[in-house]
Amino acid sequence: MKNTRYFLSYDLRNEKNYQKLYDELDKFDAIKILESLYCFKYLDDKTSDLRDHFKGFMDKSDGFIIIKCDHWASYNIDGNPNNL
C-alpha cells in the first residue's frame, strides 16, 4: 500500500473541545491548511475507516469530512500539503 494524501475539514459545534482532535491530528503528522482544514498522509485505505476513527475524537453534534485527494489548488494557506 502507498501513502495517500487526505484532507479533513471539520465543524466542532457545541462543546468546542478542539484539543483531543488536535492531539490525534498530531499523531498523523497533519499540517494545518486553513482554520478548520488539515492534511495528512496515510496508507491508501478506506476513507470510511478514517471517518470511523476520527468520530472518536469529536462530539456527536460535530461534523467533518475526509477527502482522499492528490490534486488541489490553493491560495494564501497556512500550511502546504506538498510539505508532507
Backbone as CSV, one residue per row, in Angstrom:
resi,resn,N_x,N_y,N_z,CA_x,CA_y,CA_z,C_x,C_y,C_z
1,MET,0.832,-1.186,0.000,0.000,0.000,0.000,0.873,1.245,0.000
2,LYS,0.397,2.280,-0.645,1.146,3.533,-0.672,0.485,4.578,0.224
3,ASN,1.264,5.554,0.638,0.713,6.666,1.396,-0.087,7.554,0.464
4,THR,-1.248,7.947,0.913,-2.145,8.789,0.151,-2.441,10.046,0.961
5,ARG,-2.649,11.144,0.281,-2.946,12.413,0.943,-4.445,12.513,1.214
6,TYR,-4.777,12.867,2.452,-6.160,13.063,2.876,-6.315,14.464,3.447
7,PHE,-7.478,15.050,3.208,-7.847,16.324,3.808,-8.995,16.062,4.780
8,LEU,-8.934,16.674,5.945,-10.003,16.583,6.932,-10.466,18.001,7.249
9,SER,-11.742,18.256,7.031,-12.357,19.542,7.363,-13.441,19.283,8.395
10,TYR,-13.577,20.168,9.381,-14.487,19.891,10.485,-15.194,21.138,10.983
11,ASP,-16.327,20.923,11.629,-17.058,21.929,12.398,-17.307,21.337,13.776
12,LEU,-16.664,21.888,14.794,-16.922,21.477,16.171,-17.968,22.445,16.703
13,ARG,-19.162,21.952,16.963,-20.320,22.827,17.109,-20.666,23.243,18.537
14,ASN,-20.761,22.345,19.473,-21.287,22.727,20.783,-20.214,22.924,21.841
15,GLU,-19.516,21.865,22.193,-18.572,21.960,23.304,-17.264,22.611,22.917
16,LYS,-16.932,22.618,21.651,-15.708,23.249,21.159,-14.455,22.699,21.827
17,ASN,-14.403,21.387,22.053,-13.224,20.753,22.631,-12.292,20.340,21.500
18,TYR,-11.452,21.260,21.091,-10.557,21.033,19.971,-9.346,20.176,20.333
19,GLN,-8.926,20.178,21.575,-7.626,19.598,21.932,-7.511,18.117,21.613
20,LYS,-8.541,17.330,21.895,-8.411,15.890,21.628,-8.304,15.616,20.129
21,LEU,-8.959,16.430,19.300,-8.813,16.292,17.850,-7.420,16.730,17.419
22,TYR,-6.947,17.856,17.927,-5.599,18.330,17.580,-4.532,17.306,17.976
23,ASP,-4.680,16.718,19.141,-3.708,15.710,19.590,-3.682,14.522,18.634
24,GLU,-4.841,14.099,18.171,-4.891,12.969,17.249,-4.309,13.352,15.885
25,LEU,-4.605,14.559,15.418,-4.033,15.012,14.147,-2.511,15.085,14.234
26,ASP,-1.988,15.455,15.392,-0.527,15.461,15.593,0.054,14.060,15.409
27,LYS,-0.663,13.040,15.860,-0.189,11.665,15.700,-0.112,11.267,14.229
28,PHE,-0.910,11.910,13.399,-0.906,11.656,11.959,0.077,12.578,11.227
29,ASP,0.804,13.425,11.971,1.709,14.429,11.394,0.968,15.340,10.414
30,ALA,-0.270,15.677,10.763,-1.109,16.513,9.902,-0.595,17.951,9.876
31,ILE,-0.819,18.601,8.757,-0.477,20.008,8.563,-1.754,20.819,8.530
32,LYS,-1.781,21.916,9.280,-2.936,22.814,9.264,-2.883,23.628,7.978
33,ILE,-3.951,23.520,7.175,-4.024,24.215,5.898,-4.814,25.518,6.046
34,LEU,-5.968,25.426,6.660,-6.829,26.568,6.971,-7.352,26.385,8.390
35,GLU,-8.142,27.302,8.870,-8.605,27.274,10.261,-9.176,25.912,10.666
36,SER,-9.982,25.307,9.833,-10.598,24.017,10.169,-10.325,22.966,9.098
37,LEU,-9.152,23.029,8.495,-8.784,22.077,7.450,-7.353,21.609,7.675
38,TYR,-7.199,20.285,7.744,-5.885,19.686,7.921,-5.625,18.707,6.790
39,CYS,-4.346,18.441,6.548,-3.946,17.477,5.538,-2.922,16.538,6.158
40,PHE,-3.026,15.251,5.807,-2.078,14.259,6.305,-1.959,13.144,5.284
41,LYS,-0.906,12.368,5.417,-0.728,11.180,4.590,-1.028,9.948,5.435
42,TYR,-1.620,8.971,4.767,-1.990,7.731,5.441,-1.955,6.618,4.415
43,LEU,-1.786,5.402,4.876,-1.809,4.277,3.945,-3.104,4.300,3.152
44,ASP,-2.997,4.036,1.869,-4.169,4.024,0.999,-5.174,3.020,1.552
45,ASP,-6.174,3.519,2.199,-7.123,2.696,2.934,-8.527,3.208,2.631
46,LYS,-9.507,2.582,3.219,-10.873,3.039,3.041,-11.078,4.358,3.774
47,THR,-11.622,5.340,3.081,-11.914,6.630,3.701,-12.898,6.446,4.853
48,SER,-13.797,5.495,4.727,-14.770,5.246,5.796,-14.079,4.772,7.083
49,ASP,-12.944,4.070,6.965,-12.200,3.664,8.156,-11.646,4.887,8.887
50,LEU,-11.139,5.846,8.133,-10.654,7.087,8.754,-11.809,7.864,9.381
51,ARG,-12.950,7.894,8.699,-14.132,8.562,9.268,-14.467,7.948,10.617
52,ASP,-14.529,6.638,10.662,-14.883,5.963,11.908,-13.844,6.220,12.995
53,HIS,-12.585,6.307,12.619,-11.529,6.588,13.588,-11.697,7.987,14.186
54,PHE,-11.848,9.000,13.337,-11.909,10.378,13.829,-13.210,10.696,14.559
55,LYS,-14.259,9.911,14.340,-15.500,10.106,15.096,-15.250,10.007,16.592
56,GLY,-14.278,9.222,16.982,-13.971,9.047,18.391,-13.333,10.261,19.046
57,PHE,-12.984,11.260,18.273,-12.320,12.451,18.811,-13.190,13.694,18.688
58,MET,-14.468,13.472,18.392,-15.409,14.582,18.237,-16.706,14.246,18.955
59,ASP,-17.488,15.276,19.247,-18.796,15.088,19.858,-19.816,14.715,18.788
60,LYS,-20.938,14.155,19.205,-21.970,13.725,18.260,-22.550,14.877,17.459
61,SER,-22.495,16.095,17.975,-23.043,17.251,17.259,-22.063,17.826,16.231
62,ASP,-20.814,17.402,16.272,-19.797,17.909,15.349,-19.979,17.297,13.967
63,GLY,-19.408,17.948,12.970,-19.432,17.415,11.620,-18.047,17.484,11.009
64,PHE,-17.757,16.555,10.105,-16.475,16.590,9.412,-16.566,15.794,8.120
65,ILE,-15.606,16.054,7.260,-15.492,15.327,6.004,-14.030,14.970,5.797
66,ILE,-13.790,13.769,5.296,-12.440,13.330,4.941,-12.426,13.099,3.438
67,ILE,-11.464,13.715,2.781,-11.379,13.640,1.324,-10.008,13.090,0.942
68,LYS,-10.018,12.038,0.150,-8.790,11.471,-0.403,-8.476,12.254,-1.673
69,CYS,-7.270,12.842,-1.727,-7.019,13.783,-2.815,-5.527,13.888,-3.130
70,ASP,-5.205,13.888,-4.411,-3.828,14.114,-4.838,-3.661,15.394,-5.644
71,HIS,-4.751,16.047,-6.004,-4.676,17.265,-6.814,-5.510,18.359,-6.162
72,TRP,-4.959,19.539,-6.052,-5.664,20.673,-5.462,-5.007,21.948,-5.944
73,ALA,-5.682,23.045,-5.706,-5.133,24.381,-5.929,-5.464,25.192,-4.691
74,SER,-4.601,26.100,-4.332,-4.824,26.860,-3.101,-4.290,28.274,-3.248
75,TYR,-4.685,29.109,-2.295,-4.217,30.489,-2.240,-4.172,30.924,-0.785
76,ASN,-3.065,31.497,-0.373,-2.921,32.118,0.934,-3.286,31.146,2.073
77,ILE,-2.677,29.973,2.046,-2.961,28.954,3.059,-1.903,28.980,4.165
78,ASP,-2.236,28.373,5.295,-1.323,28.343,6.435,-0.201,27.326,6.271
79,GLY,-0.494,26.185,5.690,0.485,25.129,5.503,0.369,24.559,4.107
80,ASN,1.433,23.952,3.619,1.450,23.441,2.260,1.426,21.915,2.273
81,PRO,0.399,21.307,1.678,0.330,19.841,1.636,1.532,19.196,0.958
82,ASN,2.241,19.931,0.114,3.433,19.383,-0.533,4.563,19.140,0.460
83,ASN,4.462,19.704,1.652,5.495,19.531,2.663,5.340,18.241,3.462
84,LEU,4.347,17.455,3.146,4.158,16.179,3.854,5.158,15.150,3.376
